[in-house]
Amino acid sequence: MSSELIRKALNNRHSQLITQYAELNNVLDLRLKPDVQEAMKNVEKQLKDFEKDRERLYVEYSHKI
């Protein structure tokens, strides 16, 4: 059961990050808003870190099913 909950939590977090990135990406004329560009870079980094963590957690909990 715990692996199922972990999988759901990871899917929720992934959806949150993708939604956040999409909202930032929809801002018109990024040249005038460097803070939005920085926020997008931050979300991209979080997505990369998330992918590493997700793989690690899947491996760690897959054998406990």
C-alpha positions as CSV (number, residue, x, y, z in Angstrom):
1,M,0.0,0.0,0.0
2,S,2.8,2.5,0.8
3,S,4.3,2.1,-2.7
4,E,0.9,3.0,-4.1
5,L,0.7,6.1,-2.0
6,I,4.3,7.1,-2.9
7,R,3.4,6.7,-6.6
8,K,0.3,8.9,-6.3
9,A,2.3,11.5,-4.4
10,L,5.0,11.6,-7.1
11,N,2.4,11.8,-9.8
12,N,0.7,14.7,-8.0
13,R,4.0,16.6,-7.6
14,H,4.9,16.1,-11.2
15,S,1.5,17.5,-12.3
16,Q,2.0,20.5,-10.0
17,L,5.4,21.2,-11.5
18,I,4.2,20.8,-15.1
19,T,1.2,23.1,-14.4
20,Q,3.5,25.7,-12.8
21,Y,5.8,25.6,-15.7
22,A,2.9,25.9,-18.2
23,E,1.5,29.0,-16.4
24,L,4.9,30.7,-16.4
25,N,5.4,29.8,-20.1
26,N,2.1,31.5,-21.0
27,V,3.4,34.9,-19.8
28,L,3.6,37.3,-22.8
29,D,6.9,38.9,-23.7
30,L,9.4,37.3,-21.3
31,R,12.0,39.9,-22.3
32,L,10.3,42.4,-20.1
33,K,9.9,40.0,-17.1
34,P,13.3,38.6,-16.1
35,D,11.7,37.4,-12.8
36,V,9.5,35.0,-14.8
37,Q,12.5,33.7,-16.7
38,E,14.2,33.0,-13.4
39,A,11.1,31.3,-12.1
40,M,11.0,29.1,-15.2
41,K,14.6,28.1,-14.7
42,N,13.8,27.2,-11.1
43,V,10.9,25.0,-12.1
44,E,13.1,23.3,-14.8
45,K,15.7,22.5,-12.1
46,Q,13.0,21.2,-9.8
47,L,11.7,19.0,-12.6
48,K,15.2,17.5,-13.1
49,D,15.7,16.9,-9.4
50,F,12.2,15.4,-9.2
51,E,13.0,12.9,-12.0
52,K,16.1,11.8,-10.2
53,D,14.2,11.4,-6.9
54,R,11.3,9.6,-8.6
55,E,13.6,7.0,-10.2
56,R,15.4,6.4,-6.9
57,L,12.1,6.1,-5.0
58,Y,10.6,3.7,-7.6
59,V,13.7,1.5,-7.3
60,E,13.7,1.7,-3.5
61,Y,10.1,0.8,-3.0
62,S,9.5,-1.5,-6.0
63,H,11.0,-4.5,-4.1
64,K,8.8,-3.8,-1.1
65,I,5.6,-4.5,-2.9
